[in-house]
Amino acid sequence: MASGSSQLNITLQPDMAGLVKGAVETGDYASASDVVREALRDWGAKRALKLENLRADIDKGLADLAHGRLREFDSGRIISRGRGLSARLTSA
């Protein structure tokens, strides 16, 4: 184990465990730990990007507010827009 590392025991669903074992058996990874490390790096990068996008959306909203770019609250419009988006996603 590398210096500064921590050992954890985890339980995976059979399908996930099969993916990890398969990646090692095919030689794509040297060990199950390597598979998990890469998966966690990818997850961390994806999470960081989501947070960065959320912060950008918040900053845009605050800038709109500061410049008076506002609309009256209209729950009907919001519900209608949400239903339209939902219909597009379910029909795709």
C-alpha positions in Angstrom: 0.0 0.0 0.0 1.3 3.5 -0.9 2.5 5.8 1.8 -0.4 8.0 3.1 -3.0 5.6 1.8 -6.0 4.3 3.7 -7.5 0.9 3.4 -11.3 0.6 3.1 -13.5 -2.5 2.8 -16.5 -1.9 0.6 -19.4 -4.0 -0.6 -20.6 -3.8 -4.2 -23.7 -5.1 -5.9 -22.9 -8.3 -7.9 -23.2 -6.4 -11.2 -20.7 -3.7 -10.1 -18.3 -6.3 -8.6 -18.5 -8.1 -12.0 -17.5 -5.0 -13.8 -14.5 -4.4 -11.5 -13.4 -8.1 -11.7 -13.8 -8.0 -15.5 -11.7 -4.9 -15.9 -8.9 -6.6 -14.0 -9.3 -10.0 -15.8 -9.1 -8.4 -19.2 -5.9 -6.6 -18.2 -7.4 -3.1 -18.4 -6.4 -2.5 -14.8 -3.8 -4.1 -12.6 -6.1 -4.4 -9.6 -9.5 -3.7 -8.3 -8.1 -0.8 -6.3 -6.9 0.8 -9.6 -10.5 0.5 -11.0 -12.0 2.1 -8.0 -9.4 4.9 -7.9 -10.1 5.8 -11.5 -13.8 5.7 -10.9 -13.5 8.0 -7.9 -11.2 10.4 -9.8 -13.8 10.5 -12.6 -16.7 11.0 -10.1 -14.8 13.8 -8.4 -14.1 15.6 -11.7 -17.8 15.2 -12.7 -18.9 16.5 -9.3 -16.6 19.5 -9.5 -17.9 20.4 -13.0 -21.5 20.2 -11.7 -20.6 22.5 -8.8 -18.8 24.9 -11.1 -21.8 25.1 -13.5 -24.2 25.6 -10.5 -22.0 28.5 -9.2 -22.0 30.0 -12.7 -25.8 29.8 -12.9 -26.1 31.4 -9.4 -23.7 34.2 -10.5 -25.7 34.8 -13.6 -28.9 35.0 -11.6 -27.4 37.4 -9.2 -26.1 39.6 -12.0 -29.6 39.6 -13.6 -31.0 40.6 -10.3 -28.4 43.4 -9.8 -29.3 44.7 -13.3 -33.0 44.6 -12.8 -33.6 41.8 -15.3 -36.5 40.3 -13.4 -39.9 38.8 -14.2 -43.0 38.6 -12.1 -43.4 35.2 -10.4 -45.8 33.2 -12.5 -46.3 29.6 -11.2 -48.5 28.7 -14.1 -45.7 29.6 -16.6 -43.2 27.6 -14.6 -45.5 24.5 -14.4 -46.2 24.8 -18.1 -42.6 25.0 -19.0 -41.7 22.1 -16.8 -44.4 19.9 -18.3 -43.1 20.8 -21.8 -39.6 19.9 -20.9 -40.8 16.7 -19.3 -42.8 15.8 -22.4 -39.7 16.3 -24.6 -37.5 14.2 -22.3 -40.0 11.3 -22.2 -40.7 11.3 -25.9 -37.0 11.3 -26.9 
